[in-house]
Amino acid sequence: MASAKEIADKAERDDIQSRWLLSTPALLIVFLAALGPLLIVVVYSFLTPGNYGDVKWQFSTNAWVSVLLERDVFDDTLSLAGAHLSIFWRSVSLSAMTTILTLIFGFPTAYFIATRPEHRRDIWLFLITIPFWTNLLIRTFAMQEVLRNDGIVNWVLQALGITDHPVQLMYTNFAVLAGMVYVFLPLMVLPLYASMEKIDFRLVEAGYDLYATRLQVLRRIIIPLVTPGIVAGSILVFIPSLGAYVTPRVLGGGTNLMIGNLIELQFGQGRNWPLGAALSIALMTIVMVALLFYVRNTTRSDGSHG
C-alpha cells in the first residue's frame, strides 16, 4: 500500500505533466513566432549575398567578418571597419546617455506624481501618457520643428541675445539624443512611479526624525526601495534606443547613423542581406550582454545592501 507521501508525490508529478501538456500549444506558438524568424536571420548571416538583394545558398562567413573588419579592394588585407565601429560606439553611447538623462528627468517626475494626493495622480499619469497617443514619426517631426535653424530653440536664443545667428542643432548627435530622450522619457517615468507608489513614506519621515539630510534620505531610503523601478525603466529605455531607427534617421540625417539605420541600409540600398542579418545578431548580442551586466551588478549591489 502506497504511503501518503508517495501519493502526494505522484499527484504533484501528474499536475506538472498536465501543466506542461496544457502549455505546449503556447510554447509552440512562441517558438515559431519568436525563435523561427531569429533562426532564419542566423542562417542568412552565413550565406552569400545575391546580385540584387536576397541571398545565394552558398555558405560564407564574409558577413560576420565584415561586421568588424573590412577587406582592401587591392590586396585583400583585412583592417578594422572604422565606419561600423563608429556607428556601434555612437549607438551604445547615445543609448547609455539617453538612459541616464531619462533617469535624471524621470526620477523627480515620478517622485512628484507619487507624492500627490491619490485623486490627482491619475491626472498626472494621463499627461505622461499623452505622447503615446501620437505616432512616433509625428513626435519626431515635432522635435525637428523645435531644433531646426528657424525653430523654437534658435528663436529663443536669438531673442535673448545669446547668439546672433542660428545654431546648427539638426543632424547632430545632440539632436538624436534630444529626440530619443523626448520619445523614451515616459518609459522611464512609469516604472519609477509604479515603484515609488508602493513606498511607505513613514520611512522617509523616520529618516528625517533621525536627523538624516535630504541627500541621505534619498540615497539610503528612497533609491534602494525604487531600485526595481530603476532597473525596469533602464531596460525599457536602453533596449529600444539602441535599436532606434526613426529618430536617428529624421534628426540625425544621413551622417549620424545608428545600428538600426545601418541594418536597414544593408537590407535596402546595400543589397547585402547576410551582412544585415549578421549586424542584427550582433545588435541582439550587445543588448543581451548589456542586460546581463546591468542586472548582475544591480543584484550584487542589492545583496551588499541587504
ZADO-1210 file (C-alpha; in nm, 4 decimals, padded with zeros to 6 digits):
<atoms>
<atom x="00.0000" y="00.0000" z="00.0000" code="MET" pos="1"/>
<atom x="00.1395" y="00.3372" z="-00.1046" code="ALA" pos="2"/>
<atom x="00.2219" y="00.5836" z="00.1645" code="SER" pos="3"/>
<atom x="00.0690" y="00.9296" z="00.1848" code="ALA" pos="4"/>
<atom x="00.3979" y="01.0851" z="00.0734" code="LYS" pos="5"/>
<atom x="00.4157" y="00.8662" z="-00.2386" code="GLU" pos="6"/>
<atom x="00.0570" y="00.9518" z="-00.3254" code="ILE" pos="7"/>
<atom x="00.1290" y="01.3238" z="-00.2812" code="ALA" pos="8"/>
<atom x="00.4461" y="01.2998" z="-00.4953" code="ASP" pos="9"/>
<atom x="00.2584" y="01.1169" z="-00.7722" code="LYS" pos="10"/>
<atom x="-00.0202" y="01.3764" z="-00.7661" code="ALA" pos="11"/>
<atom x="00.2387" y="01.6545" z="-00.7916" code="GLU" pos="12"/>
<atom x="00.4106" y="01.4833" z="-01.0872" code="ARG" pos="13"/>
<atom x="00.0779" y="01.4361" z="-01.2641" code="ASP" pos="14"/>
<atom x="-00.0075" y="01.8010" z="-01.2043" code="ASP" pos="15"/>
<atom x="00.3267" y="01.9143" z="-01.3512" code="ILE" pos="16"/>
<atom x="00.2809" y="01.6901" z="-01.6558" code="GLN" pos="17"/>
<atom x="-00.0700" y="01.8190" z="-01.7174" code="SER" pos="18"/>
<atom x="00.0533" y="02.1776" z="-01.6950" code="ARG" pos="19"/>
<atom x="00.3258" y="02.1090" z="-01.9499" code="TRP" pos="20"/>
<atom x="00.0734" y="01.9455" z="-02.1828" code="LEU" pos="21"/>
<atom x="-00.1640" y="02.2410" z="-02.1500" code="LEU" pos="22"/>
<atom x="00.1140" y="02.4908" z="-02.2138" code="SER" pos="23"/>
<atom x="00.2551" y="02.3035" z="-02.5161" code="THR" pos="24"/>
<atom x="00.0435" y="02.4917" z="-02.7767" code="PRO" pos="25"/>
<atom x="00.1501" y="02.8262" z="-02.6338" code="ALA" pos="26"/>
<atom x="00.5150" y="02.7198" z="-02.6249" code="LEU" pos="27"/>
<atom x="00.4958" y="02.6092" z="-02.9896" code="LEU" pos="28"/>
<atom x="00.3466" y="02.9437" z="-03.0895" code="ILE" pos="29"/>
<atom x="00.6221" y="03.1290" z="-02.9016" code="VAL" pos="30"/>
<atom x="00.8867" y="02.9105" z="-03.0642" code="PHE" pos="31"/>
<atom x="00.7516" y="02.9573" z="-03.4157" code="LEU" pos="32"/>
<atom x="00.6746" y="03.3284" z="-03.3792" code="ALA" pos="33"/>
<atom x="00.9892" y="03.4343" z="-03.1925" code="ALA" pos="34"/>
<atom x="01.2651" y="03.1822" z="-03.2445" code="LEU" pos="35"/>
<atom x="01.1636" y="03.0908" z="-03.6001" code="GLY" pos="36"/>
<atom x="01.2418" y="03.4319" z="-03.7569" code="PRO" pos="37"/>
<atom x="01.5549" y="03.4556" z="-03.5429" code="LEU" pos="38"/>
<atom x="01.6807" y="03.1241" z="-03.6788" code="LEU" pos="39"/>
<atom x="01.6167" y="03.2477" z="-04.0334" code="ILE" pos="40"/>
<atom x="01.8271" y="03.5579" z="-03.9634" code="VAL" pos="41"/>
<atom x="02.1056" y="03.3419" z="-03.8213" code="VAL" pos="42"/>
<atom x="02.1023" y="03.1194" z="-04.1312" code="VAL" pos="43"/>
<atom x="02.1033" y="03.4207" z="-04.3650" code="TYR" pos="44"/>
<atom x="02.4095" y="03.5616" z="-04.1878" code="SER" pos="45"/>
<atom x="02.6130" y="03.2603" z="-04.3076" code="PHE" pos="46"/>
<atom x="02.5081" y="03.2830" z="-04.6718" code="LEU" pos="47"/>
<atom x="02.6339" y="03.4743" z="-04.9756" code="THR" pos="48"/>
<atom x="02.4628" y="03.7982" z="-05.0839" code="PRO" pos="49"/>
<atom x="02.2665" y="03.7864" z="-05.4078" code="GLY" pos="50"/>
<atom x="02.3208" y="04.0173" z="-05.7005" code="ASN" pos="51"/>
<atom x="02.0000" y="04.2170" z="-05.6461" code="TYR" pos="52"/>
<atom x="01.9273" y="04.1525" z="-05.2814" code="GLY" pos="53"/>
<atom x="01.8170" y="03.8209" z="-05.1345" code="ASP" pos="54"/>
<atom x="02.0817" y="03.5525" z="-05.0762" code="VAL" pos="55"/>
<atom x="02.2616" y="03.2738" z="-05.2571" code="LYS" pos="56"/>
<atom x="02.2536" y="02.9399" z="-05.0778" code="TRP" pos="57"/>
<atom x="02.6304" y="02.9187" z="-05.0520" code="GLN" pos="58"/>
<atom x="02.7938" y="02.9011" z="-04.7099" code="PHE" pos="59"/>
<atom x="03.0113" y="03.2025" z="-04.6289" code="SER" pos="60"/>
<atom x="03.1447" y="03.3789" z="-04.3197" code="THR" pos="61"/>
<atom x="03.2210" y="03.7046" z="-04.5035" code="ASN" pos="62"/>
<atom x="02.9211" y="03.8770" z="-04.3436" code="ALA" pos="63"/>
<atom x="03.0495" y="03.8127" z="-03.9926" code="TRP" pos="64"/>
<atom x="03.3988" y="03.9201" z="-04.0918" code="VAL" pos="65"/>
<atom x="03.2545" y="04.2423" z="-04.2364" code="SER" pos="66"/>
<atom x="03.0830" y="04.3317" z="-03.9088" code="VAL" pos="67"/>
<atom x="03.4106" y="04.4479" z="-03.7545" code="LEU" pos="68"/>
<atom x="03.6610" y="04.4177" z="-04.0408" code="LEU" pos="69"/>
<atom x="03.6848" y="04.5419" z="-04.3971" code="GLU" pos="70"/>
<atom x="03.8792" y="04.3923" z="-04.6862" code="ARG" pos="71"/>
<atom x="04.1072" y="04.6074" z="-04.9007" code="ASP" pos="72"/>
<atom x="03.9949" y="04.6096" z="-05.2639" code="VAL" pos="73"/>
<atom x="04.3535" y="04.5875" z="-05.3927" code="PHE" pos="74"/>
<atom x="04.5403" y="04.3340" z="-05.1807" code="ASP" pos="75"/>
<atom x="04.2564" y="04.1683" z="-04.9798" code="ASP" pos="76"/>
<atom x="04.4153" y="04.2597" z="-04.6459" code="THR" pos="77"/>
<atom x="04.1833" y="04.2987" z="-04.3505" code="LEU" pos="78"/>
<atom x="04.1623" y="04.6050" z="-04.1290" code="SER" pos="79"/>
<atom x="03.9164" y="04.7355" z="-03.8709" code="LEU" pos="80"/>
<atom x="03.5928" y="04.8649" z="-04.0215" code="ALA" pos="81"/>
<atom x="03.6109" y="05.2192" z="-03.8900" code="GLY" pos="82"/>
<atom x="03.2641" y="05.3142" z="-04.0128" code="ALA" pos="83"/>
<atom x="03.0961" y="05.0188" z="-03.8437" code="HIS" pos="84"/>
<atom x="03.2870" y="05.0661" z="-03.5190" code="LEU" pos="85"/>
<atom x="03.1984" y="05.4351" z="-03.5055" code="SER" pos="86"/>
<atom x="02.8307" y="05.3531" z="-03.5621" code="ILE" pos="87"/>
<atom x="02.8413" y="05.0855" z="-03.2897" code="PHE" pos="88"/>
<atom x="03.0073" y="05.3288" z="-03.0497" code="TRP" pos="89"/>
<atom x="02.7613" y="05.6067" z="-03.1351" code="ARG" pos="90"/>
<atom x="02.4676" y="05.3731" z="-03.0802" code="SER" pos="91"/>
<atom x="02.5865" y="05.2429" z="-02.7438" code="VAL" pos="92"/>
<atom x="02.6980" y="05.5839" z="-02.6137" code="SER" pos="93"/>
<atom x="02.3802" y="05.7653" z="-02.7220" code="LEU" pos="94"/>
<atom x="02.1637" y="05.4860" z="-02.5774" code="SER" pos="95"/>
<atom x="02.3519" y="05.4986" z="-02.2463" code="ALA" pos="96"/>
<atom x="02.3223" y="05.8786" z="-02.2315" code="MET" pos="97"/>
<atom x="01.9531" y="05.8539" z="-02.3189" code="THR" pos="98"/>
<atom x="01.9032" y="05.6104" z="-02.0303" code="THR" pos="99"/>
<atom x="02.0921" y="05.8357" z="-01.7878" code="ILE" pos="100"/>
<atom x="01.9093" y="06.1535" z="-01.8934" code="LEU" pos="101"/>
<atom x="01.5664" y="05.9915" z="-01.8820" code="THR" pos="102"/>
<atom x="01.6517" y="05.8673" z="-01.5314" code="LEU" pos="103"/>
<atom x="01.7630" y="06.2177" z="-01.4265" code="ILE" pos="104"/>
<atom x="01.4435" y="06.3768" z="-01.5600" code="PHE" pos="105"/>
<atom x="01.2124" y="06.0865" z="-01.4848" code="GLY" pos="106"/>
<atom x="01.3074" y="06.0277" z="-01.1200" code="PHE" pos="107"/>
<atom x="01.1872" y="06.3657" z="-00.9844" code="PRO" pos="108"/>
<atom x="00.8837" y="06.3495" z="-01.2141" code="THR" pos="109"/>
<atom x="00.7814" y="06.0091" z="-01.0786" code="ALA" pos="110"/>
<atom x="00.8504" y="06.1228" z="-00.7210" code="TYR" pos="111"/>
<atom x="00.6352" y="06.4316" z="-00.7738" code="PHE" pos="112"/>
<atom x="00.3452" y="06.2215" z="-00.9028" code="ILE" pos="113"/>
<atom x="00.3799" y="05.9616" z="-00.6263" code="ALA" pos="114"/>
<atom x="00.3636" y="06.2293" z="-00.3562" code="THR" pos="115"/>
<atom x="00.0463" y="06.3945" z="-00.4920" code="ARG" pos="116"/>
<atom x="-00.2944" y="06.3159" z="-00.3378" code="PRO" pos="117"/>
<atom x="-00.4357" y="05.9935" z="-00.4757" code="GLU" pos="118"/>
<atom x="-00.7252" y="06.1624" z="-00.6584" code="HIS" pos="119"/>
<atom x="-00.4764" y="06.3760" z="-00.8562" code="ARG" pos="120"/>
<atom x="-00.2219" y="06.1113" z="-00.9539" code="ARG" pos="121"/>
<atom x="-00.4351" y="05.9805" z="-01.2407" code="ASP" pos="122"/>
<atom x="-00.4353" y="06.3264" z="-01.3992" code="ILE" pos="123"/>
<atom x="-00.0566" y="06.3478" z="-01.3928" code="TRP" pos="124"/>
<atom x="-00.0218" y="05.9940" z="-01.5277" code="LEU" pos="125"/>
<atom x="-00.2684" y="06.0847" z="-01.8006" code="PHE" pos="126"/>
<atom x="-00.0465" y="06.3767" z="-01.9016" code="LEU" pos="127"/>
<atom x="00.2608" y="06.1499" z="-01.9061" code="ILE" pos="128"/>
<atom x="00.0930" y="05.9008" z="-02.1388" code="THR" pos="129"/>
<atom x="-00.0417" y="06.1595" z="-02.3862" code="ILE" pos="130"/>
<atom x="00.2662" y="06.1280" z="-02.6179" code="PRO" pos="131"/>
<atom x="00.1794" y="05.7606" z="-02.6704" code="PHE" pos="132"/>
<atom x="-00.1372" y="05.8738" z="-02.8476" code="TRP" pos="133"/>
<atom x="00.0722" y="06.0149" z="-03.1300" code="THR" pos="134"/>
<atom x="00.2703" y="05.8205" z="-03.3871" code="ASN" pos="135"/>
<atom x="00.6455" y="05.8068" z="-03.3248" code="LEU" pos="136"/>
<atom x="00.7195" y="05.9627" z="-03.6629" code="LEU" pos="137"/>
<atom x="00.4937" y="06.2595" z="-03.5894" code="ILE" pos="138"/>
<atom x="00.6577" y="06.3134" z="-03.2499" code="ARG" pos="139"/>
<atom x="00.9992" y="06.3050" z="-03.4150" code="THR" pos="140"/>
<atom x="00.8929" y="06.5616" z="-03.6738" code="PHE" pos="141"/>
<atom x="00.7625" y="06.7771" z="-03.3872" code="ALA" pos="142"/>
<atom x="01.1081" y="06.7647" z="-03.2285" code="MET" pos="143"/>
<atom x="01.2538" y="06.8583" z="-03.5660" code="GLN" pos="144"/>
<atom x="01.0445" y="07.1768" z="-03.5616" code="GLU" pos="145"/>
<atom x="01.1929" y="07.2582" z="-03.2218" code="VAL" pos="146"/>
<atom x="01.5573" y="07.2038" z="-03.3198" code="LEU" pos="147"/>
<atom x="01.5801" y="07.3293" z="-03.6791" code="ARG" pos="148"/>
<atom x="01.7618" y="07.6538" z="-03.7637" code="ASN" pos="149"/>
<atom x="01.4433" y="07.8621" z="-03.7528" code="ASP" pos="150"/>
<atom x="01.2842" y="07.6523" z="-03.4802" code="GLY" pos="151"/>
<atom x="01.1840" y="07.7335" z="-03.1250" code="ILE" pos="152"/>
<atom x="01.5253" y="07.6813" z="-02.9624" code="VAL" pos="153"/>
<atom x="01.7106" y="07.9087" z="-03.2040" code="ASN" pos="154"/>
<atom x="01.4329" y="08.1665" z="-03.1868" code="TRP" pos="155"/>
<atom x="01.4626" y="08.1798" z="-02.8070" code="VAL" pos="156"/>
<atom x="01.8436" y="08.2006" z="-02.8205" code="LEU" pos="157"/>
<atom x="01.8344" y="08.4907" z="-03.0642" code="GLN" pos="158"/>
<atom x="01.5512" y="08.6659" z="-02.8792" code="ALA" pos="159"/>
<atom x="01.7543" y="08.6561" z="-02.5563" code="LEU" pos="160"/>
<atom x="02.0611" y="08.7869" z="-02.7368" code="GLY" pos="161"/>
<atom x="02.2653" y="08.4744" z="-02.6590" code="ILE" pos="162"/>
<atom x="02.3502" y="08.4324" z="-03.0265" code="THR" pos="163"/>
<atom x="02.3011" y="08.6474" z="-03.3344" code="ASP" pos="164"/>
<atom x="02.2729" y="08.3613" z="-03.5821" code="HIS" pos="165"/>
<atom x="02.1053" y="08.0177" z="-03.5785" code="PRO" pos="166"/>
<atom x="02.2971" y="07.7397" z="-03.4072" code="VAL" pos="167"/>
<atom x="02.3213" y="07.4161" z="-03.6051" code="GLN" pos="168"/>
<atom x="02.1342" y="07.1649" z="-03.3893" code="LEU" pos="169"/>
<atom x="01.9753" y="06.9460" z="-03.6518" code="MET" pos="170"/>
<atom x="02.1646" y="06.6486" z="-03.7955" code="TYR" pos="171"/>
<atom x="02.3928" y="06.6217" z="-03.4939" code="THR" pos="172"/>
<atom x="02.4342" y="06.3720" z="-03.2121" code="ASN" pos="173"/>
<atom x="02.2710" y="06.6273" z="-02.9821" code="PHE" pos="174"/>
<atom x="01.9566" y="06.6277" z="-03.1956" code="ALA" pos="175"/>
<atom x="01.9399" y="06.2472" z="-03.1915" code="VAL" pos="176"/>
<atom x="01.9947" y="06.2418" z="-02.8148" code="LEU" pos="177"/>
<atom x="01.7297" y="06.5084" z="-02.7502" code="ALA" pos="178"/>
<atom x="01.4811" y="06.3252" z="-02.9703" code="GLY" pos="179"/>
<atom x="01.5347" y="05.9905" z="-02.8010" code="MET" pos="180"/>
<atom x="01.5092" y="06.1423" z="-02.4526" code="VAL" pos="181"/>
<atom x="01.1794" y="06.3015" z="-02.5503" code="TYR" pos="182"/>
<atom x="01.0466" y="05.9802" z="-02.7059" code="VAL" pos="183"/>
<atom x="01.1520" y="05.7360" z="-02.4322" code="PHE" pos="184"/>
<atom x="01.1033" y="05.9501" z="-02.1203" code="LEU" pos="185"/>
<atom x="00.7554" y="05.8064" z="-02.0411" code="PRO" pos="186"/>
<atom x="00.9048" y="05.4553" z="-02.0462" code="LEU" pos="187"/>
<atom x="01.1266" y="05.5599" z="-01.7553" code="MET" pos="188"/>
<atom x="00.8649" y="05.7551" z="-01.5599" code="VAL" pos="189"/>
<atom x="00.6005" y="05.4831" z="-01.5480" code="LEU" pos="190"/>
<atom x="00.8140" y="05.2027" z="-01.3901" code="PRO" pos="191"/>
<atom x="00.9638" y="05.4524" z="-01.1459" code="LEU" pos="192"/>
<atom x="00.6176" y="05.5689" z="-01.0439" code="TYR" pos="193"/>
<atom x="00.4997" y="05.2094" z="-01.0008" code="ALA" pos="194"/>
<atom x="00.7839" y="05.1525" z="-00.7509" code="SER" pos="195"/>
<atom x="00.7510" y="05.4860" z="-00.5725" code="MET" pos="196"/>
<atom x="00.3773" y="05.4448" z="-00.5276" code="GLU" pos="197"/>
<atom x="00.4474" y="05.1440" z="-00.3026" code="LYS" pos="198"/>
<atom x="00.6884" y="05.3307" z="-00.0742" code="ILE" pos="199"/>
<atom x="00.5788" y="05.3679" z="00.2848" code="ASP" pos="200"/>
<atom x="00.6643" y="05.7362" z="00.3281" code="PHE" pos="201"/>
<atom x="00.6641" y="05.6891" z="00.7039" code="ARG" pos="202"/>
<atom x="01.0142" y="05.5513" z="00.6475" code="LEU" pos="203"/>
<atom x="01.1122" y="05.8855" z="00.4939" code="VAL" pos="204"/>
<atom x="00.9668" y="06.0684" z="00.7930" code="GLU" pos="205"/>
<atom x="01.1559" y="05.8346" z="01.0248" code="ALA" pos="206"/>
<atom x="01.4774" y="05.9214" z="00.8412" code="GLY" pos="207"/>
<atom x="01.4165" y="06.2917" z="00.8957" code="TYR" pos="208"/>
<atom x="01.3364" y="06.2237" z="01.2624" code="ASP" pos="209"/>
<atom x="01.6797" y="06.0593" z="01.2904" code="LEU" pos="210"/>
<atom x="01.8386" y="06.3819" z="01.1598" code="TYR" pos="211"/>
<atom x="01.9143" y="06.2481" z="00.8133" code="ALA" pos="212"/>
<atom x="01.9633" y="06.5070" z="00.5422" code="THR" pos="213"/>
<atom x="01.7578" y="06.5080" z="00.2226" code="ARG" pos="214"/>
<atom x="02.0507" y="06.3562" z="00.0340" code="LEU" pos="215"/>
<atom x="02.0916" y="06.0792" z="00.2922" code="GLN" pos="216"/>
<atom x="01.7190" y="06.0005" z="00.2805" code="VAL" pos="217"/>
<atom x="01.7347" y="05.9856" z="-00.0981" code="LEU" pos="218"/>
<atom x="02.0469" y="05.7685" z="-00.1051" code="ARG" pos="219"/>
<atom x="01.9705" y="05.5311" z="00.1826" code="ARG" pos="220"/>
<atom x="01.5906" y="05.5024" z="00.1800" code="ILE" pos="221"/>
<atom x="01.4253" y="05.6087" z="-00.1445" code="ILE" pos="222"/>
<atom x="01.6733" y="05.4812" z="-00.4047" code="ILE" pos="223"/>
<atom x="01.7087" y="05.1293" z="-00.2508" code="PRO" pos="224"/>
<atom x="01.3296" y="05.0987" z="-00.2382" code="LEU" pos="225"/>
<atom x="01.2794" y="05.2018" z="-00.6013" code="VAL" pos="226"/>
<atom x="01.5734" y="05.0054" z="-00.7435" code="THR" pos="227"/>
<atom x="01.3382" y="04.7595" z="-00.9241" code="PRO" pos="228"/>
<atom x="01.1753" y="05.0565" z="-01.0981" code="GLY" pos="229"/>
<atom x="01.5151" y="05.1981" z="-01.1939" code="ILE" pos="230"/>
<atom x="01.6213" y="04.8635" z="-01.3398" code="VAL" pos="231"/>
<atom x="01.2942" y="04.8166" z="-01.5287" code="ALA" pos="232"/>
<atom x="01.2957" y="05.1728" z="-01.6625" code="GLY" pos="233"/>
<atom x="01.6585" y="05.1498" z="-01.7708" code="SER" pos="234"/>
<atom x="01.5905" y="04.8278" z="-01.9599" code="ILE" pos="235"/>
<atom x="01.2780" y="04.9699" z="-02.1239" code="LEU" pos="236"/>
<atom x="01.4735" y="05.2766" z="-02.2409" code="VAL" pos="237"/>
<atom x="01.8116" y="05.1268" z="-02.3313" code="PHE" pos="238"/>
<atom x="01.6887" y="04.8388" z="-02.5490" code="ILE" pos="239"/>
<atom x="01.4614" y="05.0360" z="-02.7882" code="PRO" pos="240"/>
<atom x="01.7013" y="05.3324" z="-02.8015" code="SER" pos="241"/>
<atom x="01.9878" y="05.1023" z="-02.9029" code="LEU" pos="242"/>
<atom x="01.7867" y="04.9774" z="-03.1986" code="GLY" pos="243"/>
<atom x="01.6184" y="05.3103" z="-03.2770" code="ALA" pos="244"/>
<atom x="01.5652" y="05.3817" z="-03.6453" code="TYR" pos="245"/>
<atom x="01.3132" y="05.6629" z="-03.6982" code="VAL" pos="246"/>
<atom x="01.4599" y="05.9215" z="-03.4604" code="THR" pos="247"/>
<atom x="01.8237" y="05.8945" z="-03.5822" code="PRO" pos="248"/>
<atom x="01.7021" y="05.8901" z="-03.9431" code="ARG" pos="249"/>
<atom x="01.4955" y="06.2087" z="-03.9125" code="VAL" pos="250"/>
<atom x="01.7023" y="06.4088" z="-03.6625" code="LEU" pos="251"/>
<atom x="02.0465" y="06.2733" z="-03.7476" code="GLY" pos="252"/>
<atom x="02.0175" y="06.2828" z="-04.1239" code="GLY" pos="253"/>
<atom x="02.2431" y="06.0573" z="-04.3250" code="GLY" pos="254"/>
<atom x="02.5608" y="06.1310" z="-04.1297" code="THR" pos="255"/>
<atom x="02.4631" y="06.0296" z="-03.7756" code="ASN" pos="256"/>
<atom x="02.3557" y="05.6710" z="-03.8297" code="LEU" pos="257"/>
<atom x="02.2886" y="05.4195" z="-03.5558" code="MET" pos="258"/>
<atom x="02.2878" y="05.0410" z="-03.5729" code="ILE" pos="259"/>
<atom x="01.9220" y="05.0270" z="-03.6779" code="GLY" pos="260"/>
<atom x="01.9904" y="05.2604" z="-03.9719" code="ASN" pos="261"/>
<atom x="02.2962" y="05.0575" z="-04.0737" code="LEU" pos="262"/>
<atom x="02.0938" y="04.7344" z="-04.0724" code="ILE" pos="263"/>
<atom x="01.8189" y="04.8929" z="-04.2827" code="GLU" pos="264"/>
<atom x="02.0814" y="05.0239" z="-04.5231" code="LEU" pos="265"/>
<atom x="02.2212" y="04.6743" z="-04.5784" code="GLN" pos="266"/>
<atom x="01.8791" y="04.5221" z="-04.6437" code="PHE" pos="267"/>
<atom x="01.7832" y="04.8159" z="-04.8671" code="GLY" pos="268"/>
<atom x="02.0307" y="05.0126" z="-05.0757" code="GLN" pos="269"/>
<atom x="02.3290" y="04.7948" z="-04.9829" code="GLY" pos="270"/>
<atom x="02.1557" y="04.4751" z="-05.1000" code="ARG" pos="271"/>
<atom x="02.3724" y="04.2767" z="-04.8621" code="ASN" pos="272"/>
<atom x="02.1247" y="04.0698" z="-04.6655" code="TRP" pos="273"/>
<atom x="02.3832" y="03.8439" z="-04.4953" code="PRO" pos="274"/>
<atom x="02.5658" y="04.1494" z="-04.3559" code="LEU" pos="275"/>
<atom x="02.2347" y="04.2979" z="-04.2405" code="GLY" pos="276"/>
<atom x="02.1499" y="03.9684" z="-04.0702" code="ALA" pos="277"/>
<atom x="02.4936" y="03.9497" z="-03.9046" code="ALA" pos="278"/>
<atom x="02.4570" y="04.3083" z="-03.7809" code="LEU" pos="279"/>
<atom x="02.1126" y="04.2215" z="-03.6416" code="SER" pos="280"/>
<atom x="02.2540" y="03.9290" z="-03.4440" code="ILE" pos="281"/>
<atom x="02.5418" y="04.1496" z="-03.3269" code="ALA" pos="282"/>
<atom x="02.2902" y="04.4092" z="-03.2053" code="LEU" pos="283"/>
<atom x="02.0957" y="04.1427" z="-03.0165" code="MET" pos="284"/>
<atom x="02.4205" y="04.0180" z="-02.8615" code="THR" pos="285"/>
<atom x="02.5122" y="04.3677" z="-02.7428" code="ILE" pos="286"/>
<atom x="02.1677" y="04.4037" z="-02.5843" code="VAL" pos="287"/>
<atom x="02.1947" y="04.0673" z="-02.4063" code="MET" pos="288"/>
<atom x="02.5445" y="04.1411" z="-02.2750" code="VAL" pos="289"/>
<atom x="02.4385" y="04.4858" z="-02.1538" code="ALA" pos="290"/>
<atom x="02.1324" y="04.3424" z="-01.9786" code="LEU" pos="291"/>
<atom x="02.3292" y="04.0649" z="-01.8100" code="LEU" pos="292"/>
<atom x="02.5961" y="04.3101" z="-01.6952" code="PHE" pos="293"/>
<atom x="02.3400" y="04.5595" z="-01.5665" code="TYR" pos="294"/>
<atom x="02.1177" y="04.3089" z="-01.3889" code="VAL" pos="295"/>
<atom x="02.4137" y="04.1218" z="-01.2387" code="ARG" pos="296"/>
<atom x="02.5701" y="04.4359" z="-01.0966" code="ASN" pos="297"/>
<atom x="02.2352" y="04.5604" z="-00.9703" code="THR" pos="298"/>
<atom x="02.1639" y="04.2291" z="-00.7971" code="THR" pos="299"/>
<atom x="02.5092" y="04.2281" z="-00.6421" code="ARG" pos="300"/>
<atom x="02.4575" y="04.5852" z="-00.5199" code="SER" pos="301"/>
<atom x="02.1207" y="04.4906" z="-00.3663" code="ASP" pos="302"/>
<atom x="02.2829" y="04.1955" z="-00.1897" code="GLY" pos="303"/>
<atom x="02.5550" y="04.4121" z="-00.0418" code="SER" pos="304"/>
<atom x="02.2904" y="04.6490" z="00.0997" code="HIS" pos="305"/>
<atom x="02.0670" y="04.3689" z="00.2198" code="GLY" pos="306"/>
</atoms>
